[in-house]
Amino acid sequence: MQALLISVCFFIHFSHKANSINTYNQSRSDIEIDLRVYPDEIKPMEDGVSIRAYTNNVNRKGLQVFIPVKTVDDFKKISKTQKVVEFKIKGNIEPLERPTNINQFDFRRIMYGKAVYFKVSKASLIEYNILTKNSLIAKIHSWRKKLLKRCTKLEEPL
């Protein structure tokens, strides 16, 4: 009886999750998106930043975004901040792509495990704002970023 109850709960949960993903599964082009990003979700790349945003004004689902940053000054501010950053970007929202080859790495599956269901392509940064007041959750994310930075200084096998 307990196994049946647990199975029903799992079925309801995952069918709701699949339903919510399919609801927003259509692509949207050239829209403005407001993102609120914690500091440990910002990863500096060569010519921009890659972010994972869970709070947005479009679909309230996780988004993976690469934002090209034009000035070196902005790049340094964004990548080294320990505060929450609000971005205003313009781009196209698309569902994550399935792998096209057999046994190919499934990025989509990894991101689904992290509650990220969409990507923003052709993103351009309109403006950003580094928030000065932090909530308790933002402080925890800030501590996590500091710990991740400290871990990069450890020797390679560790």
CNS distance restraints for C-alpha pairs under 8 A (distance, minus, plus):
assign (resid   1 and name CA) (resid   5 and name CA) 6.27 0.50 0.50
assign (resid   2 and name CA) (resid   6 and name CA) 6.14 0.50 0.50
assign (resid   3 and name CA) (resid   7 and name CA) 6.03 0.50 0.50
assign (resid   4 and name CA) (resid   8 and name CA) 6.18 0.50 0.50
assign (resid   5 and name CA) (resid   9 and name CA) 6.27 0.50 0.50
assign (resid   6 and name CA) (resid  10 and name CA) 6.22 0.50 0.50
assign (resid   7 and name CA) (resid  11 and name CA) 6.11 0.50 0.50
assign (resid   8 and name CA) (resid  12 and name CA) 6.16 0.50 0.50
assign (resid   9 and name CA) (resid  13 and name CA) 6.14 0.50 0.50
assign (resid  10 and name CA) (resid  14 and name CA) 6.08 0.50 0.50
assign (resid  11 and name CA) (resid  15 and name CA) 5.90 0.50 0.50
assign (resid  12 and name CA) (resid  16 and name CA) 6.04 0.50 0.50
assign (resid  13 and name CA) (resid  17 and name CA) 6.24 0.50 0.50
assign (resid  14 and name CA) (resid  18 and name CA) 6.06 0.50 0.50
assign (resid  15 and name CA) (resid  19 and name CA) 5.98 0.50 0.50
assign (resid  16 and name CA) (resid  20 and name CA) 6.15 0.50 0.50
assign (resid  17 and name CA) (resid  21 and name CA) 6.29 0.50 0.50
assign (resid  18 and name CA) (resid  22 and name CA) 6.20 0.50 0.50
assign (resid  19 and name CA) (resid  23 and name CA) 6.14 0.50 0.50
assign (resid  20 and name CA) (resid  24 and name CA) 6.92 0.50 0.50
assign (resid  21 and name CA) (resid  25 and name CA) 6.16 0.50 0.50
assign (resid  21 and name CA) (resid 117 and name CA) 7.02 0.50 0.50
assign (resid  24 and name CA) (resid  59 and name CA) 7.17 0.50 0.50
assign (resid  25 and name CA) (resid  94 and name CA) 7.51 0.50 0.50
assign (resid  25 and name CA) (resid  95 and name CA) 5.92 0.50 0.50
assign (resid  26 and name CA) (resid  94 and name CA) 7.00 0.50 0.50
assign (resid  26 and name CA) (resid  95 and name CA) 7.28 0.50 0.50
assign (resid  27 and name CA) (resid  92 and name CA) 7.21 0.50 0.50
assign (resid  27 and name CA) (resid  93 and name CA) 5.52 0.50 0.50
assign (resid  27 and name CA) (resid  94 and name CA) 4.64 0.50 0.50
assign (resid  27 and name CA) (resid  95 and name CA) 6.85 0.50 0.50
assign (resid  28 and name CA) (resid  92 and name CA) 5.62 0.50 0.50
assign (resid  28 and name CA) (resid  93 and name CA) 5.19 0.50 0.50
assign (resid  28 and name CA) (resid  94 and name CA) 6.77 0.50 0.50
assign (resid  29 and name CA) (resid  91 and name CA) 6.63 0.50 0.50
assign (resid  29 and name CA) (resid  92 and name CA) 4.31 0.50 0.50
assign (resid  29 and name CA) (resid  93 and name CA) 6.46 0.50 0.50
assign (resid  30 and name CA) (resid  90 and name CA) 6.21 0.50 0.50
assign (resid  30 and name CA) (resid  91 and name CA) 4.93 0.50 0.50
assign (resid  30 and name CA) (resid  92 and name CA) 5.20 0.50 0.50
assign (resid  31 and name CA) (resid  90 and name CA) 5.49 0.50 0.50
assign (resid  31 and name CA) (resid  91 and name CA) 5.68 0.50 0.50
assign (resid  31 and name CA) (resid  92 and name CA) 6.49 0.50 0.50
assign (resid  32 and name CA) (resid  88 and name CA) 6.90 0.50 0.50
assign (resid  32 and name CA) (resid  89 and name CA) 5.68 0.50 0.50
assign (resid  32 and name CA) (resid  90 and name CA) 4.43 0.50 0.50
assign (resid  32 and name CA) (resid  91 and name CA) 6.72 0.50 0.50
assign (resid  33 and name CA) (resid  56 and name CA) 6.77 0.50 0.50
assign (resid  33 and name CA) (resid  57 and name CA) 6.24 0.50 0.50
assign (resid  33 and name CA) (resid  58 and name CA) 6.54 0.50 0.50
assign (resid  33 and name CA) (resid  87 and name CA) 7.99 0.50 0.50
assign (resid  33 and name CA) (resid  88 and name CA) 5.74 0.50 0.50
assign (resid  33 and name CA) (resid  89 and name CA) 5.32 0.50 0.50
assign (resid  33 and name CA) (resid  90 and name CA) 6.05 0.50 0.50
assign (resid  33 and name CA) (resid  91 and name CA) 7.63 0.50 0.50
assign (resid  34 and name CA) (resid  56 and name CA) 5.46 0.50 0.50
assign (resid  34 and name CA) (resid  57 and name CA) 5.65 0.50 0.50
assign (resid  34 and name CA) (resid  58 and name CA) 7.93 0.50 0.50
assign (resid  34 and name CA) (resid  86 and name CA) 7.04 0.50 0.50
assign (resid  34 and name CA) (resid  87 and name CA) 5.75 0.50 0.50
assign (resid  34 and name CA) (resid  88 and name CA) 4.63 0.50 0.50
assign (resid  34 and name CA) (resid  89 and name CA) 6.56 0.50 0.50
assign (resid  35 and name CA) (resid  53 and name CA) 6.26 0.50 0.50
assign (resid  35 and name CA) (resid  54 and name CA) 7.82 0.50 0.50
assign (resid  35 and name CA) (resid  55 and name CA) 5.90 0.50 0.50
assign (resid  35 and name CA) (resid  56 and name CA) 4.63 0.50 0.50
assign (resid  35 and name CA) (resid  57 and name CA) 7.13 0.50 0.50
assign (resid  35 and name CA) (resid  86 and name CA) 5.57 0.50 0.50
assign (resid  35 and name CA) (resid  87 and name CA) 5.06 0.50 0.50
assign (resid  35 and name CA) (resid  88 and name CA) 6.38 0.50 0.50
assign (resid  35 and name CA) (resid  89 and name CA) 7.89 0.50 0.50
assign (resid  36 and name CA) (resid  53 and name CA) 6.41 0.50 0.50
assign (resid  36 and name CA) (resid  54 and name CA) 7.41 0.50 0.50
assign (resid  36 and name CA) (resid  55 and name CA) 5.40 0.50 0.50
assign (resid  36 and name CA) (resid  56 and name CA) 6.49 0.50 0.50
assign (resid  36 and name CA) (resid  84 and name CA) 6.98 0.50 0.50
assign (resid  36 and name CA) (resid  85 and name CA) 5.90 0.50 0.50
assign (resid  36 and name CA) (resid  86 and name CA) 4.52 0.50 0.50
assign (resid  36 and name CA) (resid  87 and name CA) 6.45 0.50 0.50
assign (resid  37 and name CA) (resid  41 and name CA) 6.50 0.50 0.50
assign (resid  37 and name CA) (resid  42 and name CA) 7.38 0.50 0.50
assign (resid  37 and name CA) (resid  51 and name CA) 7.42 0.50 0.50
assign (resid  37 and name CA) (resid  52 and name CA) 7.16 0.50 0.50
assign (resid  37 and name CA) (resid  53 and name CA) 5.36 0.50 0.50
assign (resid  37 and name CA) (resid  54 and name CA) 7.40 0.50 0.50
assign (resid  37 and name CA) (resid  55 and name CA) 7.30 0.50 0.50
assign (resid  37 and name CA) (resid  84 and name CA) 5.74 0.50 0.50
assign (resid  37 and name CA) (resid  85 and name CA) 5.30 0.50 0.50
assign (resid  37 and name CA) (resid  86 and name CA) 6.27 0.50 0.50
assign (resid  37 and name CA) (resid  87 and name CA) 7.76 0.50 0.50
assign (resid  38 and name CA) (resid  42 and name CA) 7.22 0.50 0.50
assign (resid  38 and name CA) (resid  53 and name CA) 7.91 0.50 0.50
assign (resid  38 and name CA) (resid  83 and name CA) 6.93 0.50 0.50
assign (resid  38 and name CA) (resid  84 and name CA) 4.75 0.50 0.50
assign (resid  38 and name CA) (resid  85 and name CA) 6.56 0.50 0.50
assign (resid  38 and name CA) (resid 138 and name CA) 6.40 0.50 0.50
assign (resid  38 and name CA) (resid 141 and name CA) 6.29 0.50 0.50
assign (resid  38 and name CA) (resid 142 and name CA) 7.53 0.50 0.50
assign (resid  39 and name CA) (resid  81 and name CA) 6.50 0.50 0.50
assign (resid  39 and name CA) (resid  82 and name CA) 5.49 0.50 0.50
assign (resid  39 and name CA) (resid  83 and name CA) 5.79 0.50 0.50
assign (resid  39 and name CA) (resid  84 and name CA) 5.76 0.50 0.50
assign (resid  39 and name CA) (resid  85 and name CA) 7.25 0.50 0.50
assign (resid  39 and name CA) (resid 138 and name CA) 7.98 0.50 0.50
assign (resid  39 and name CA) (resid 141 and name CA) 6.38 0.50 0.50
assign (resid  39 and name CA) (resid 142 and name CA) 5.90 0.50 0.50
assign (resid  39 and name CA) (resid 145 and name CA) 6.48 0.50 0.50
assign (resid  40 and name CA) (resid 141 and name CA) 5.82 0.50 0.50
assign (resid  40 and name CA) (resid 142 and name CA) 6.53 0.50 0.50
assign (resid  40 and name CA) (resid 144 and name CA) 6.48 0.50 0.50
assign (resid  40 and name CA) (resid 145 and name CA) 4.66 0.50 0.50
assign (resid  41 and name CA) (resid  51 and name CA) 5.55 0.50 0.50
assign (resid  41 and name CA) (resid  52 and name CA) 5.46 0.50 0.50
assign (resid  41 and name CA) (resid  53 and name CA) 7.33 0.50 0.50
assign (resid  42 and name CA) (resid  49 and name CA) 6.52 0.50 0.50
assign (resid  42 and name CA) (resid  50 and name CA) 6.00 0.50 0.50
assign (resid  42 and name CA) (resid  51 and name CA) 4.72 0.50 0.50
assign (resid  42 and name CA) (resid  52 and name CA) 7.03 0.50 0.50
assign (resid  42 and name CA) (resid  78 and name CA) 7.96 0.50 0.50
assign (resid  42 and name CA) (resid  79 and name CA) 6.59 0.50 0.50
assign (resid  43 and name CA) (resid  49 and name CA) 5.57 0.50 0.50
assign (resid  43 and name CA) (resid  50 and name CA) 5.10 0.50 0.50
assign (resid  43 and name CA) (resid  51 and name CA) 6.18 0.50 0.50
assign (resid  43 and name CA) (resid  79 and name CA) 6.87 0.50 0.50
assign (resid  44 and name CA) (resid  48 and name CA) 6.30 0.50 0.50
assign (resid  44 and name CA) (resid  49 and name CA) 4.48 0.50 0.50
assign (resid  44 and name CA) (resid  50 and name CA) 6.29 0.50 0.50
assign (resid  44 and name CA) (resid  79 and name CA) 5.63 0.50 0.50
assign (resid  45 and name CA) (resid  49 and name CA) 5.28 0.50 0.50
assign (resid  45 and name CA) (resid  50 and name CA) 6.67 0.50 0.50
assign (resid  47 and name CA) (resid  68 and name CA) 5.87 0.50 0.50
assign (resid  47 and name CA) (resid  69 and name CA) 6.38 0.50 0.50
assign (resid  47 and name CA) (resid  70 and name CA) 7.83 0.50 0.50
assign (resid  48 and name CA) (resid  66 and name CA) 6.97 0.50 0.50
assign (resid  48 and name CA) (resid  67 and name CA) 5.50 0.50 0.50
assign (resid  48 and name CA) (resid  68 and name CA) 4.06 0.50 0.50
assign (resid  48 and name CA) (resid  69 and name CA) 4.68 0.50 0.50
assign (resid  48 and name CA) (resid  70 and name CA) 7.79 0.50 0.50
assign (resid  48 and name CA) (resid  75 and name CA) 6.80 0.50 0.50
assign (resid  49 and name CA) (resid  66 and name CA) 5.79 0.50 0.50
assign (resid  49 and name CA) (resid  67 and name CA) 5.39 0.50 0.50
assign (resid  49 and name CA) (resid  68 and name CA) 6.49 0.50 0.50
assign (resid  49 and name CA) (resid  69 and name CA) 7.17 0.50 0.50
assign (resid  49 and name CA) (resid  75 and name CA) 7.70 0.50 0.50
assign (resid  49 and name CA) (resid  79 and name CA) 7.22 0.50 0.50
assign (resid  50 and name CA) (resid  64 and name CA) 7.47 0.50 0.50
assign (resid  50 and name CA) (resid  65 and name CA) 5.73 0.50 0.50
assign (resid  50 and name CA) (resid  66 and name CA) 4.33 0.50 0.50
assign (resid  50 and name CA) (resid  67 and name CA) 6.28 0.50 0.50
assign (resid  51 and name CA) (resid  64 and name CA) 6.01 0.50 0.50
assign (resid  51 and name CA) (resid  65 and name CA) 5.32 0.50 0.50
assign (resid  51 and name CA) (resid  66 and name CA) 6.32 0.50 0.50
assign (resid  51 and name CA) (resid  67 and name CA) 7.80 0.50 0.50
assign (resid  52 and name CA) (resid  62 and name CA) 6.97 0.50 0.50
assign (resid  52 and name CA) (resid  63 and name CA) 5.75 0.50 0.50
assign (resid  52 and name CA) (resid  64 and name CA) 4.73 0.50 0.50
assign (resid  52 and name CA) (resid  65 and name CA) 6.37 0.50 0.50
assign (resid  52 and name CA) (resid 116 and name CA) 7.67 0.50 0.50
assign (resid  53 and name CA) (resid  62 and name CA) 5.67 0.50 0.50
assign (resid  53 and name CA) (resid  63 and name CA) 5.23 0.50 0.50
assign (resid  53 and name CA) (resid  64 and name CA) 6.57 0.50 0.50
assign (resid  53 and name CA) (resid  65 and name CA) 7.79 0.50 0.50
assign (resid  54 and name CA) (resid  60 and name CA) 6.73 0.50 0.50
assign (resid  54 and name CA) (resid  61 and name CA) 5.91 0.50 0.50
assign (resid  54 and name CA) (resid  62 and name CA) 4.32 0.50 0.50
assign (resid  54 and name CA) (resid  63 and name CA) 6.35 0.50 0.50
assign (resid  54 and name CA) (resid 116 and name CA) 7.62 0.50 0.50
assign (resid  55 and name CA) (resid  60 and name CA) 5.86 0.50 0.50
assign (resid  55 and name CA) (resid  61 and name CA) 7.25 0.50 0.50
assign (resid  55 and name CA) (resid  62 and name CA) 7.28 0.50 0.50
assign (resid  56 and name CA) (resid  60 and name CA) 5.44 0.50 0.50
assign (resid  56 and name CA) (resid  61 and name CA) 7.44 0.50 0.50
assign (resid  61 and name CA) (resid 115 and name CA) 7.47 0.50 0.50
assign (resid  61 and name CA) (resid 116 and name CA) 6.70 0.50 0.50
assign (resid  61 and name CA) (resid 117 and name CA) 6.72 0.50 0.50
assign (resid  61 and name CA) (resid 118 and name CA) 7.64 0.50 0.50
assign (resid  62 and name CA) (resid 115 and name CA) 5.81 0.50 0.50
assign (resid  62 and name CA) (resid 116 and name CA) 3.94 0.50 0.50
assign (resid  62 and name CA) (resid 117 and name CA) 5.72 0.50 0.50
assign (resid  62 and name CA) (resid 118 and name CA) 6.54 0.50 0.50
assign (resid  63 and name CA) (resid 116 and name CA) 5.47 0.50 0.50
assign (resid  63 and name CA) (resid 117 and name CA) 6.40 0.50 0.50
assign (resid  63 and name CA) (resid 118 and name CA) 4.97 0.50 0.50
assign (resid  63 and name CA) (resid 119 and name CA) 5.25 0.50 0.50
assign (resid  63 and name CA) (resid 120 and name CA) 6.87 0.50 0.50
assign (resid  64 and name CA) (resid 116 and name CA) 6.74 0.50 0.50
assign (resid  64 and name CA) (resid 118 and name CA) 6.36 0.50 0.50
assign (resid  64 and name CA) (resid 119 and name CA) 4.61 0.50 0.50
assign (resid  64 and name CA) (resid 120 and name CA) 6.36 0.50 0.50
assign (resid  65 and name CA) (resid 119 and name CA) 5.81 0.50 0.50
assign (resid  65 and name CA) (resid 120 and name CA) 5.11 0.50 0.50
assign (resid  65 and name CA) (resid 121 and name CA) 7.09 0.50 0.50
assign (resid  65 and name CA) (resid 123 and name CA) 7.31 0.50 0.50
assign (resid  66 and name CA) (resid 120 and name CA) 7.42 0.50 0.50
assign (resid  66 and name CA) (resid 121 and name CA) 7.55 0.50 0.50
assign (resid  66 and name CA) (resid 123 and name CA) 6.81 0.50 0.50
assign (resid  67 and name CA) (resid 123 and name CA) 5.69 0.50 0.50
assign (resid  67 and name CA) (resid 124 and name CA) 6.10 0.50 0.50
assign (resid  67 and name CA) (resid 125 and name CA) 6.41 0.50 0.50
assign (resid  68 and name CA) (resid 123 and name CA) 7.43 0.50 0.50
assign (resid  68 and name CA) (resid 124 and name CA) 6.56 0.50 0.50
assign (resid  68 and name CA) (resid 125 and name CA) 7.13 0.50 0.50
assign (resid  69 and name CA) (resid  74 and name CA) 6.87 0.50 0.50
assign (resid  69 and name CA) (resid  75 and name CA) 5.95 0.50 0.50
assign (resid  69 and name CA) (resid 125 and name CA) 7.05 0.50 0.50
assign (resid  70 and name CA) (resid  74 and name CA) 7.56 0.50 0.50
assign (resid  70 and name CA) (resid  75 and name CA) 7.70 0.50 0.50
assign (resid  71 and name CA) (resid  75 and name CA) 6.34 0.50 0.50
assign (resid  72 and name CA) (resid  76 and name CA) 6.21 0.50 0.50
assign (resid  73 and name CA) (resid  77 and name CA) 6.30 0.50 0.50
assign (resid  74 and name CA) (resid  78 and name CA) 6.07 0.50 0.50
assign (resid  75 and name CA) (resid  79 and name CA) 5.99 0.50 0.50
assign (resid  76 and name CA) (resid  80 and name CA) 5.91 0.50 0.50
assign (resid  77 and name CA) (resid  81 and name CA) 5.94 0.50 0.50
assign (resid  78 and name CA) (resid  85 and name CA) 7.73 0.50 0.50
assign (resid  81 and name CA) (resid 130 and name CA) 7.90 0.50 0.50
assign (resid  82 and name CA) (resid 142 and name CA) 5.33 0.50 0.50
assign (resid  82 and name CA) (resid 145 and name CA) 7.40 0.50 0.50
assign (resid  83 and name CA) (resid 130 and name CA) 6.45 0.50 0.50
assign (resid  83 and name CA) (resid 131 and name CA) 6.29 0.50 0.50
assign (resid  83 and name CA) (resid 132 and name CA) 6.96 0.50 0.50
assign (resid  83 and name CA) (resid 134 and name CA) 7.01 0.50 0.50
assign (resid  83 and name CA) (resid 138 and name CA) 7.18 0.50 0.50
assign (resid  83 and name CA) (resid 139 and name CA) 7.91 0.50 0.50
assign (resid  83 and name CA) (resid 142 and name CA) 6.65 0.50 0.50
assign (resid  84 and name CA) (resid 130 and name CA) 6.05 0.50 0.50
assign (resid  84 and name CA) (resid 131 and name CA) 5.58 0.50 0.50
assign (resid  84 and name CA) (resid 132 and name CA) 7.94 0.50 0.50
assign (resid  84 and name CA) (resid 134 and name CA) 7.15 0.50 0.50
assign (resid  84 and name CA) (resid 138 and name CA) 6.59 0.50 0.50
assign (resid  85 and name CA) (resid 128 and name CA) 6.86 0.50 0.50
assign (resid  85 and name CA) (resid 129 and name CA) 5.71 0.50 0.50
assign (resid  85 and name CA) (resid 130 and name CA) 4.49 0.50 0.50
assign (resid  85 and name CA) (resid 131 and name CA) 5.99 0.50 0.50
assign (resid  86 and name CA) (resid 128 and name CA) 5.53 0.50 0.50
assign (resid  86 and name CA) (resid 129 and name CA) 5.13 0.50 0.50
assign (resid  86 and name CA) (resid 130 and name CA) 6.34 0.50 0.50
assign (resid  86 and name CA) (resid 131 and name CA) 7.31 0.50 0.50
assign (resid  87 and name CA) (resid 125 and name CA) 7.38 0.50 0.50
assign (resid  87 and name CA) (resid 126 and name CA) 7.75 0.50 0.50
assign (resid  87 and name CA) (resid 127 and name CA) 6.07 0.50 0.50
assign (resid  87 and name CA) (resid 128 and name CA) 4.35 0.50 0.50
assign (resid  87 and name CA) (resid 129 and name CA) 6.52 0.50 0.50
assign (resid  88 and name CA) (resid 125 and name CA) 6.40 0.50 0.50
assign (resid  88 and name CA) (resid 126 and name CA) 5.47 0.50 0.50
assign (resid  88 and name CA) (resid 127 and name CA) 5.27 0.50 0.50
assign (resid  88 and name CA) (resid 128 and name CA) 6.02 0.50 0.50
assign (resid  89 and name CA) (resid 123 and name CA) 6.36 0.50 0.50
assign (resid  89 and name CA) (resid 124 and name CA) 5.52 0.50 0.50
assign (resid  89 and name CA) (resid 125 and name CA) 4.60 0.50 0.50
assign (resid  89 and name CA) (resid 126 and name CA) 5.16 0.50 0.50
assign (resid  89 and name CA) (resid 127 and name CA) 7.04 0.50 0.50
assign (resid  90 and name CA) (resid 122 and name CA) 7.92 0.50 0.50
assign (resid  90 and name CA) (resid 123 and name CA) 5.49 0.50 0.50
assign (resid  90 and name CA) (resid 124 and name CA) 5.32 0.50 0.50
assign (resid  90 and name CA) (resid 125 and name CA) 6.64 0.50 0.50
assign (resid  90 and name CA) (resid 126 and name CA) 6.92 0.50 0.50
assign (resid  91 and name CA) (resid 120 and name CA) 6.04 0.50 0.50
assign (resid  91 and name CA) (resid 121 and name CA) 5.90 0.50 0.50
assign (resid  91 and name CA) (resid 122 and name CA) 5.24 0.50 0.50
assign (resid  91 and name CA) (resid 123 and name CA) 4.28 0.50 0.50
assign (resid  91 and name CA) (resid 124 and name CA) 6.44 0.50 0.50
assign (resid  92 and name CA) (resid 120 and name CA) 5.34 0.50 0.50
assign (resid  92 and name CA) (resid 121 and name CA) 5.21 0.50 0.50
assign (resid  92 and name CA) (resid 122 and name CA) 6.32 0.50 0.50
assign (resid  92 and name CA) (resid 123 and name CA) 7.05 0.50 0.50
assign (resid  93 and name CA) (resid 118 and name CA) 6.65 0.50 0.50
assign (resid  93 and name CA) (resid 119 and name CA) 5.83 0.50 0.50
assign (resid  93 and name CA) (resid 120 and name CA) 4.58 0.50 0.50
assign (resid  93 and name CA) (resid 121 and name CA) 6.50 0.50 0.50
assign (resid  94 and name CA) (resid 118 and name CA) 5.65 0.50 0.50
assign (resid  94 and name CA) (resid 119 and name CA) 5.48 0.50 0.50
assign (resid  94 and name CA) (resid 120 and name CA) 6.25 0.50 0.50
assign (resid  94 and name CA) (resid 121 and name CA) 7.29 0.50 0.50
assign (resid  95 and name CA) (resid 117 and name CA) 6.33 0.50 0.50
assign (resid  95 and name CA) (resid 118 and name CA) 4.42 0.50 0.50
assign (resid  95 and name CA) (resid 119 and name CA) 6.15 0.50 0.50
assign (resid  96 and name CA) (resid 108 and name CA) 5.65 0.50 0.50
assign (resid  96 and name CA) (resid 117 and name CA) 6.25 0.50 0.50
assign (resid  96 and name CA) (resid 118 and name CA) 5.20 0.50 0.50
assign (resid  96 and name CA) (resid 119 and name CA) 5.98 0.50 0.50
assign (resid  97 and name CA) (resid 108 and name CA) 6.35 0.50 0.50
assign (resid  98 and name CA) (resid 106 and name CA) 6.87 0.50 0.50
assign (resid  98 and name CA) (resid 107 and name CA) 7.86 0.50 0.50
assign (resid  98 and name CA) (resid 108 and name CA) 6.27 0.50 0.50
assign (resid  99 and name CA) (resid 104 and name CA) 5.95 0.50 0.50
assign (resid  99 and name CA) (resid 105 and name CA) 6.86 0.50 0.50
assign (resid  99 and name CA) (resid 106 and name CA) 5.63 0.50 0.50
assign (resid  99 and name CA) (resid 107 and name CA) 7.70 0.50 0.50
assign (resid  99 and name CA) (resid 108 and name CA) 7.89 0.50 0.50
assign (resid 100 and name CA) (resid 104 and name CA) 7.20 0.50 0.50
assign (resid 106 and name CA) (resid 110 and name CA) 6.70 0.50 0.50
assign (resid 107 and name CA) (resid 111 and name CA) 6.21 0.50 0.50
assign (resid 108 and name CA) (resid 112 and name CA) 6.06 0.50 0.50
assign (resid 108 and name CA) (resid 117 and name CA) 7.65 0.50 0.50
assign (resid 109 and name CA) (resid 113 and name CA) 6.42 0.50 0.50
assign (resid 110 and name CA) (resid 114 and name CA) 6.77 0.50 0.50
assign (resid 111 and name CA) (resid 115 and name CA) 6.32 0.50 0.50
assign (resid 111 and name CA) (resid 116 and name CA) 5.09 0.50 0.50
assign (resid 111 and name CA) (resid 117 and name CA) 6.77 0.50 0.50
assign (resid 112 and name CA) (resid 116 and name CA) 5.30 0.50 0.50
assign (resid 112 and name CA) (resid 117 and name CA) 5.85 0.50 0.50
assign (resid 134 and name CA) (resid 138 and name CA) 5.53 0.50 0.50
assign (resid 134 and name CA) (resid 139 and name CA) 6.32 0.50 0.50
assign (resid 135 and name CA) (resid 139 and name CA) 6.32 0.50 0.50
assign (resid 136 and name CA) (resid 140 and name CA) 6.35 0.50 0.50
assign (resid 137 and name CA) (resid 141 and name CA) 6.35 0.50 0.50
assign (resid 138 and name CA) (resid 142 and name CA) 6.14 0.50 0.50
assign (resid 139 and name CA) (resid 143 and name CA) 6.20 0.50 0.50
assign (resid 140 and name CA) (resid 144 and name CA) 6.23 0.50 0.50
assign (resid 141 and name CA) (resid 145 and name CA) 6.27 0.50 0.50
assign (resid 142 and name CA) (resid 146 and name CA) 6.36 0.50 0.50
assign (resid 143 and name CA) (resid 147 and name CA) 6.22 0.50 0.50
assign (resid 144 and name CA) (resid 148 and name CA) 6.12 0.50 0.50
assign (resid 145 and name CA) (resid 149 and name CA) 6.15 0.50 0.50
assign (resid 146 and name CA) (resid 150 and name CA) 6.19 0.50 0.50
assign (resid 147 and name CA) (resid 151 and name CA) 6.13 0.50 0.50
assign (resid 148 and name CA) (resid 152 and name CA) 6.51 0.50 0.50
assign (resid 149 and name CA) (resid 153 and name CA) 7.10 0.50 0.50
assign (resid 150 and name CA) (resid 154 and name CA) 7.25 0.50 0.50
assign (resid 154 and name CA) (resid 158 and name CA) 6.50 0.50 0.50
